[in-house]
Amino acid sequence: MAGATGLIGSQVVRFAAAAGHQVVGLSRSGGVDLTDPAALGDHLRDVDAVVDVTRPPTMDQQAATRLFTEVARNLGTAARAAGVRRTVVLSIVGIEESQDFGWYVATLAHERATREHAPGPRVLRSTQFHEFPGQVLARSRRGDRAEIMDLPTQPVASAEVARLLVELATQDLDPDRGGDVEVAGPRRESLVDLVRRLVALRGEHVEVVPAPAAASMAGGSVLPGPHALIRGEDWETWARAAVAAGRA
């Protein structure tokens, strides 16, 4: 489990363990620097499948691309040497159509490096998580004002993404059973509107101002395709429960 301590990785670890799978957690905080080719050592010995949800600490396009590529190469090389049969990597819906946005350029490089180096690669492309409006607000807020990218989105519960990653990693472990998968939540939304609703649910006073998004994203490139899996609850249901529990 690469990226085992983050939002998605920690849930993958929990769901996989609950299903009876033995999990090997790989993260920098756990002492494994995946940008170092020697860091993996024998961590992948007797491992059947690798789930990669690593994320660079920066959104700078060049730095993120370099880190994504290094991690995918090192992880894939070590996995092949250890006899791992399957690799599942988490990606984002619409990245091929959204190459006017730096983070998506880096994410597509992650996909491509995984396909090149990893054994039995499968890609799960997800829409934005329900936590995304809160993350965007935190990054964009300047005092009592926040400029938010004006784009349509169809957010999905992060727990559903984690569950699906476990499913894709463990389904009969046939390395020839491939194919990319898309997943989304049940309702199309506006990101600006979601941030405004989150602010209201929190009882905060923040002026949320629409800001231009990348042209592709504003045009709907990050919305799911017709064959996407639709899973989980809608954002409003999630947000009300999360705010009440102090988790959003």
Number of C-alpha atoms within 10 A of each C-alpha: 24 22 25 25 20 14 15 21 23 16 21 28 24 15 19 20 13 10 10 8 13 11 16 15 17 24 18 15 10 11 10 18 15 23 19 12 15 12 17 19 11 12 15 21 15 10 17 16 25 27 26 23 21 25 17 15 9 12 14 12 15 14 14 23 22 15 21 24 23 18 24 26 22 21 27 24 17 24 26 16 13 17 15 22 20 26 25 28 25 22 21 20 23 22 23 14 15 22 18 15 16 16 19 23 19 25 23 21 20 27 23 14 19 28 20 14 19 26 24 22 26 26 23 20 22 26 25 22 22 24 19 17 24 16 13 17 21 11 12 15 15 12 9 10 14 22 18 23 19 19 24 19 25 24 31 27 21 22 19 21 26 22 17 19 26 23 14 23 22 17 10 9 15 12 16 11 13 14 9 12 18 21 26 27 27 17 14 15 16 15 22 24 17 20 22 22 16 21 18 12 16 15 9 11 12 17 15 19 14 15 13 12 15 17 14 17 23 16 14 15 20 24 22 24 13 7 9 17 16 16 16 18 16 18 23 15 9 16 21 17 12 15 13 11 9 9 10 18
